């Protein structure tokens, strides 16, 4: 969509734009005077009052209810060769056991990313896990909160942390709700895929064992990556995210976060939700989902919709009637109770997993409190995602 908040379009009438946004949110049935949507509205107003500058972005540790605000157009970078496949990566060879910064650019723009190479590399090609942070987070913050680097040392795999740019989204959210960022060889998916391909080219990576996971807006983008690049990713991990194609602009994104797709009545029903132009997913990529049932930023109903989409895609791909589901309820060592549902194919192979975290909000389950948006009471989402990833047939044995 055209960017109504770009700083290059004089005159910049912040008051008029703010009123337009508030009318759009009101039309979507969202209250911007209280609750999670209030902080979204305040962030937009701060961005507009500063002329849309990157300095208006929130820093990690601020109000966790923020997930998405108005995107700004990312600058493009000239590229050589096929724009769908090639780009430029810069940076020095990484020191093992440290996060190093690199940058990738293609026809859609440029993004920095962090790469973690374990101190003790195995003698065979390594798996790779791509981690997409949530809004206001950085690679370092997300690495600390998920402790994925510790698992990389234990199991011998690379971790890649693409970073959203402030000029692309003022709160550093991945723009999962924009149409151009929901398709192959376009926008942010093309840059993330380009980063993955370059890291795989420069390191001894097993192409059958590349996985993508994310939190919140990053989780929504991870779903998009599985749909748009199914040949690249062997499995997808989704924590507190949203289904594919659930929004096409800011009002529909906010409605989707509120769970307003089905129009089933009550507070979740919005006039705008019924008009959302949804894309239908088609790729049967193994998926594991975590979501708190007290998440008031991204409603828990989104997890059920992700599983429904994935189930339909697997059934269509296999020509089967249904996946067999079984549910267990337990309590993590940290005290968090949860329900885990496993969806297996006819051979008994788990294809989908859904974890409902009872009483949990918008935070990475089992995460380290040194990172933002973490819930230390468990279960450990990072370990469980890795277990699920490496157990997939395409990924081979762990």
N, C-alpha and C positions, 0 to 999 in steps of 0.2 A: 504494500500500500504506500501511497505518498506520505511522506513524513510531515505532520503538521507542526512539529516542534523544532525543525531544523533552524540552526542559527544563521543560515545564509539567506533567509527570506525576509527582507525588511518590508514594512516596519514590523518590529517585534512587539505585539500587543499582548502582554502576559495576561492582563485581566480578561480580555475577550477570549483568549484560548482557554483559560481556566474555566470560564463559564461554559464554554462549549464542551469541555471534558466532563464537567459536572452534570450537564444535561444528558450526555451519553451514558454516564454511569447510572443516572437515575432511570433512564429508559431501560437499562438492563436490570432494573429492580434492585440495585445495590445501594446500601446506606453508607454514605461517605462521612457521616458525622460521628460514628462510633465503630468499635470493633476493628477487625483487620483491615477493612477498606479505608478507615480513617488515615492510617499511616501511609497507604498507597497514595491517597489524595494529597497528603502533606508533602510527600516526596516529589510528586509532580509539581506542586506549587513552588517548592524550593528550586527545582530545576528551572522552571520558567522564570522565577525572579532573578536568577543568575544568568538569564539569557540562554539557558540550556547547556551551560558549560559542564564539563566533566567534574568540576569541583563540587557539584551538587550531589554527587553520588554518596550513598551511605557507606560507612566503613564497617568491617566485620564487628559483630558484637552489639550492633544497634538493634532496633525493634525487629524480632524474628518474624513478624507477620508480613513483612514486605516480600513480595515475590517478583512482581513485574511492574514496570512503569513504561512510559512512552519510549520506544526505540528511536535511535538516531541513525542516520545513514552512515554506514562504514565507508571509508575511502577505499578505492580500488587500486590495485597495483598491477602494472603491466607484467605479462607472463609470456614465457617462451613455449612453443609447442601446443599440444592438445590441452585446452583449458580444463577439461574434465579430469585429466590425469596428472598434469604436471604442475609444479610450482617451484618455489625456491626455499631452501632451508639454510639458515645460517647459525653459526655457533661453533665453539670449540668442542673437541672430543670430551665426553663426560668423564668426570672422576667417579669411580665406583663408590657407592654408598653415600652419594650426595645428590641433591636436586640441582640440576643445571638448567639454565634458561636458553631456549632456542626460539627461533621465529620462522614461520612459514608464510608464504604469500602465493596467491594465484589470482585469477581473473576476478574473484569475488572480494578480495581484500587481503589483509595480513592479520595474523594472530600469533601472539607469543604462546609458548607452552613450556612446561617444566618436564624434565625427564629424570626418572630415578632408575639407575642401574645397580643391581645388588653387588655387594662386595665380592661375593663368591659366585661367579657365573658357572652354570652346569656345562658339561662338555657337549651337550646337544642343543639344538635350537630351542629358544626360550618362549614360553607363553608371553603375552602382553595384555595388560589391562588398561583400558582408557577410562579415566575418571573425569566426569564433567561436574564441576562445582555448582552450587546453588547461588542465588542472588546475594550480592555484597561479599561473597567469599573470594578468596584467592587460592592459588594452587597450594601454597604453604599451609594455609588454614585448613583446606580440605584434606591434605595429606595428614596433618596432625590429628584432625578429628576422626578420620576413618582408620588410621593406623595401617593403611594399605602398604606402606613402605616396609613396615615390620614383617608383614606377611610375604612381601617380595623377597626379603632376606631368608625367611624360613623355607620358601618353596621354589625360589629361583626363577623369578619372572621380572619383566620390565613393567614400570608404571609410567603412563603418560598423562599429564594434566594440562589439557588445552585451557587457555584463559580467555574469557570474554574481555573485550576492550571497552573502556568507559565511553569512547566516542560511538560505540555501536549500541550501547544501552546504559543509561545513566546509573543504574543500580548493578551493572555488570551481570544482568540476567541473559542467558541464552534466549534468543528470540524465537522460541518454539511456536509462537502463535502467529507468525507472519507466513503468508503463503509461499513467498520465495525461499523461506528457510525450512520448508517441509518437503522439498523435492530433491532428487538426485542431480548432482552436477550444478548446483545453484547455492548461493548464499553460504550460510554457516556450515551446513552439511558437507559441502565441497571442501571447505577449509579443514574441517575435522578429519575427513577422509584423507585429505592430502597429507596432514600431519602423520596419520597412522602409516600411510604408505612410505613416507620418507624415513620414519624411524625403523620400519621393517626392512627397508633397503640398506640402511646404514648399520644395522645390528643383526645378530644371528637370531632372528625371530621365526618361530614356527607359524606359518600362515594359517594352519588349521586351528590355532589356539589364540586367536585375538578376540578380546571381549570388551564390551563397553558398559559402563554403569554410571549412574548419576543421582543427584539429590535435587528434588524440587524442580526448578526450571531445567537443571542439568539432567534430571531423570526424564523429563518430557523430551529433551533433545536426544537422550539415549534411545528412547522408543523410536524417534524419527530415524536415527542412524541405522537401527536394525531393519526398519522398513525400506529405507532408500539404498542401503549397501549391505544386503543380506549375504553376499558372497564374501564380504570382508570380515563380518563378525559372526563368531560361532554361537554366541549367546548374549543376552542383554540383562542387566541388573537395574531395577527401577525402585528407588526409594522416595516415597511421598511425591510421586509424579502424576502425569496426566496422559490419557490415551492419545493415539495418533489422530491428527486431523480434527481435534476437538474445538479448535478456534481458528479464526482467520484475521482477527484484529483485537484491539484492547478490550472493548466491551464484551466480546464473546469469550475472550480469555478469562476475564474476571468472572463471568457467568459459569464457565467450565470449572474454574477453581472452586466455586461455590457448589458445584454438583448440579448445575442447571442445564443439563442436556435433554433429559427425558420429559421435562415439563409435567412431573407427576403430581404437582400440587403443593400447597404450603409455601414455606419460605424459599424452597429451592426452585420454584417455578418462576421463570422470567420470560417476558414477551420476546426478548431478543434471542433467547436460547433456541427457540423453535425455528429461527431463521438461519441458524449457523450452517454454513456450507461445509459439511464434513467430508473428508477424504476417507475412502474405505481401505483399510490395510489388507494386504494380500500375502505377505511373507511369513512363512511358518518358522520363525526364529525362536529357539528355546528362551524362555523368559522367567526370571524370578522377581517377585514383587514384595516389597515391604511397605506397610502403611499403618500409622497409628489411627485408632478409631476415635480419638479425641483431637484429631488434626483439624483446626478451624481456619487454617490458611489454604490448604488444598484438601477438600473434603474426602473422606475415606471412600465414598462411592466411586471415585476415580479409579481406585485399585481394582474394583470389581469390573469396571468397564475395560481396563487394560487386559484383564484375564479373559473377558468375553471376546474381545477382538482377537487375542492370540489363540484362543480355543477354536474360533471359527476358521482362522487361517490354517491351523494344523489339520482340522477335519477336512477342509477343502483340499489341502495338499495330499493327504493320505487317502482320501476317498473313503474314510471311515465314518461311522455313525456318531461316535462320541469318544472322548477321552475318559478314562476311569478315574474318578476323584475319591480321595480318602483324606480325612481330616483328623488331626491329633491336637489335643490341647495340653500345654505344659507351662512351667514357670522357669524362667532363666535364673541362673545363680544370683544375678543382681536384683531379683525380685519382680521383674516384669512378667506378667502372664501373657501368653500368646496362643494363637491358633494357627496351625500350619496345614495347608491343604496342598496335596501333591496330585497333579494331573498326569497320568501315565498313558502311554499308547498301548496297543494290543499286545505288544511284546513285553510289557511291564516297564519300559524305559520311561522315567520321568521326563516330561517335556516342559511342564510349567510348574511353578511353585508360587503360592500366595501366603504371605505371613501377615496376619492381623495382630497388631501390637495393642493389647487392651489397656486403655487409659493413657496411651502415649499421644503426644502432640506432634508438631512439625520438626522432627529432629532425627539424626542418624542413629539407629538403634545400636547399642553397645559401643558407642563412640567414646573417644577420649575427650574429657572436658577442656583440654587445651585448645580444642577447635570449637568454632561456633556451631550452633544448631546440632548439638549432640545429646544423646540420652544414654548415660552410662549404665542404666539398669538392665540393658540387654533386651533380647538376645543379640549376639554379635553378627550384625548384618554383613560385615566385610568377610568374615570367615565363612559364613553360610553361602554368600554369593560365590566365593572362590571354589568352595566344594561343589556347588551346582555347576559352575563353569567347567571345571576339569572333569566332571563325570559325564559330560555330553559325548556321544559317540564320535562326532566330528573332531572333538578335542582330544580324543584318546584318553589313556589312563593318566592319573596324577602321578 
